[in-house]
């Protein structure tokens, strides 16, 4: 997903997917797969890609909450959309149902989502965390020990729920109360690997929470290529990759390898290579641990 459309790679060539091919909008911020369809969303609503073509598109007039679609999540075989100003929208394949603060949502700016069994966790920007059990929304905030109101990252590890905020650090929830584990971390996303949680932050590098809950900070001073970390990926070899404002780093064991370069926002793995999406400098493919080559 890019600001200029989606790009599909089949191992040989690149196929663009834009408004020219029927997309709702070129800006694609989030992608999810459900029942054989690929769903793509961003600034202009939602598009369904199925059987090699754009099958359907939907916008605000169809029932999607207003604003940017930050996140898509599959929960209980339905598609859920977190929007920047229109709350939380559920799509059952036929119609949309939107929930806002009037229905009990603590904020209409929904940035992060986590499907957790029968429960959907909802992270908002400005209203803290909410939990939806299919009947009602339950909010969590300072009364339960969660002092951060901008919940950017949510992860489940065993019986514990971990929450990364932009304004109050990282918290762990034992089912009753939240406990602050790391103060001052301005979280943006989270990934997991080898039992560790890796929280990417906006300026503070990576906060690594080990299985014993001990904390390690990985930043530029310790070898990370950049301190603004947008995404985390664990590849098939178990190597942890981080995209940053100054290129890419990988963590293999205790060794950090730096690949300085462009402002890298996203990454995935395909065809034995790591693929990087950059801000304004195209797509980069990294193969065999070599130097990145622009594509």
N, C-alpha and C positions, 0 to 999 in steps of 0.2 A: 504494500500500500504506500502510495506516494502523494504529494500535493498535486501531481499531474496525472493521476489515474492509477489503476492497478496494473501490474506487470506479471504476466504468467511465463514461467520458464519451463520448457518440457525436456531439458537436457541437451537441446540442440540450438534452439532459437528463442527469442523473446517475443512475446505477443502482447501488445498494449491493449488495455481495456479502459476506454474513456467514454465520454459522452457521444463520440462518433459511433461507438458500438452499442449505444443504448443505455449507458450508465446514467444514474440520476445526477451525479456530480463527479468531477475529477478528483476531488480531495478524498482520500481514503485513509482514515485513521485507525480503523479496527476491522478485523476479519474473523468470522467464525464459521464453522461447518455444522450443518444439521440436516439429517435425512437426505443426504446426497447432494445438497445444495451448498454453495459457498455464498455467504452473506457478507456484503461489504458496505461499510457506513462511514460517514464523516460529516462534512459541513452541510451537505445537501440532502440528507435523508438516507435511504436504504435501497440497495440493489441486490437482487438474487441472480446468481450465476449458476446455470444448470444446463447440462447436456451441451456444453460448448458455446453457450450464448447467454446474454442477459435476458432472463425470462420475465422478470417483473421488477418494477421500481415503486417506491413509496416515499411520500413526503409528509409534511406537517398536516396537510389537508386530509390525509388518510388516517390520521390519529396518532402519529408519532409526536412526542413532546418537542417543544420548540428548542432551537439552539443547535449546537454541534453535538453529534453523537460521539461521545468520548470512548465508550466501551460497549462491546457486545459480549454476552455470556449465554451459554446454553444451560438452562436449569429446568429439570423435570420435563425434558423433551420439548421445551418451548424456548423461544428467543427473547432475551431481555436486553433492553437498550438503556444505557445511562446517558442522559443529555445534559448540556451545559446550563439550560435555563427552563427546561420543560419537565423535569422530574424523571421518573422511571417508567418505561413503556414495555408492555408485554405483548408478544405477537404469537398467536396460536396457529399461524399458517393461513388464517382467513381474515381475522380482524385484530385491531390494536386496542389495548386498554392502557390508559396512562394514569399513573399515580403521582400526586403532587403533595405539597405540604398540607393541602386540605384533607388528604386521606391519611395523614399521620407521618408522612415523610419529613425528616427534620430540615431538609433543604432541597430545592429543586435543581441544584447543580450536582449531578451524580457522576463521579469520576472513576470509581473502582467498584468491581463486582466480584463476588466469589460464591460459586455454588457449593454448598456444604451439606450433602444429604438432602433432607427435607427443607433445609433453611437456605435462604439467599441473604448473604451479607452485602450491605450497600454502604460504600464509603462516599461521603459527600464533601464538597468544598464549602465549608461554612457552617455545617450543621452536625459534624461528627459522624458517628456510625449508626446504622440501623440494621435491624434483623426482621426479615419477613418470613412468616411461617405459612403463608397461603391464606391467612385470614386477617392478620393485622400487622402493623409495623410497631416495633419496639425500638426506642431510641436509647443510645448510650452516650453519655457525656461526662462532665466533671463530677456528677453525683456518683458515678460508678468508677471514678478514678481516671477516666479518659479526658485529659485536659485539652488535647488537640482537637480543633474543629475542622481541619483540612485533612481528611483521610485519603491518602493517595495510593496506598498499597495494603493488600490484605492477603494473608497466607495461613494455611493450616499445617501444623506439624504435630502429629500424634494427637494428644488431647488438648493441645494449646492452640489458641488463635492469636496470631501475631498481626499487629497493626502498625503501619508506618505512616506518620503524619508529616505535613510540611511545616507545621508551626510548633510542635511540642515533642518531637522525637519518636521513639519506638516503644510500643507497649505490648504486653502479653496479657491475655485474658484467660483466667482459669475456670470460667463459667459463672463466676460471681462478681469479681472485680478486676479492673485493669491495674497493672503495675507497670510503671515506667522503667524500662530497662536501659534505654540510651537517651540522654537529654541532648537537645540541640541539633539532632540530625534532621535535615530538611529533605525528607524522602520523596521520591518520585515513582519508584517501581520496586519490585521484588522478584527474585528468582531463587530456586533451591537446587541443591546438589550435594550428594554424599552426606545427607543429614544436616547440612548447614543451610542457613538462610542468608541471602546476600541482598541487602537493601541498597539500591542506588540512590544517591543523594545529589542535590543541586548545589555543588560546591564543596562537599565534604568527603568526596570519594565513595568508597563502598564500606558499609558496616556489615561485618560478617558475624553472625551469631551461631556458635557451635552447638552441638547436641547437649553439652553440659551447661548451655546458656552463657558461657564466657564470650566476651566480645572482643573482636579485633577490627581495627580500622585500617583499610588499605587505601592509600592516597598517593598523590604525586610524589611526595617526599619518600615514600617507600617503594616507588617504582611504577605506580599506575600512570598511564600516559596523560590522563586528564581527570579533574576532580568533579566535573558535572557528568553524572552517569545516568544514562537514559534506559538502558535495557540490559538484561542478563540472560545468557544462554549456556546450557550445559550440552556439549556435543556428545556424539556416540562414544568417544574415547574417555569421557568424563572430565574433559577440560572445561573450565569455566571461562566464558568470554564476556567482556564488558564493552559496550559502546559508550563513547564519551564525546565531549566537545572538541577534543584534540586528537581523535583517532581511536584506536582499539587496543585493548590489552587482554591477555589471556593468563589465567592462573593454572599452572600445572604443578600439583603438589604444593610446594612452597615457593616455586619460581614464578616470577612475573615477567612476561615477555611483552615488549612495547612495539606497537605499530603506529608511529606518529603519522598524522595526516589530516583528513577532512573531519568536519563536524558530522559525526555518525549518530543517527537517531535510531536505527533499527537493524536487526540481523536475523538470519535464519540459516539452516544448513541444508544443502542439497547436492547430490552428485559428488560426494566426498570433498566438498568445499564449503567454506563459510562465505555467505553473501551479505554485503553491507549496503544499507541505504543511507546516503549522505544528504546533507542540506546544500543543494546547489551544485554538487559535483558528481552527480550520477550514481551508478551502481558499481560496486567494487567486489571482485571475486578473489578470495584467498585460497590457494590450493597448495597442499604439501608443505604447509608452514612457511611458504615463500613470501616475498614482498608483494603487497597488494598491487593489482593491475586494474586500471579503470576499464569498464566495459561500456 
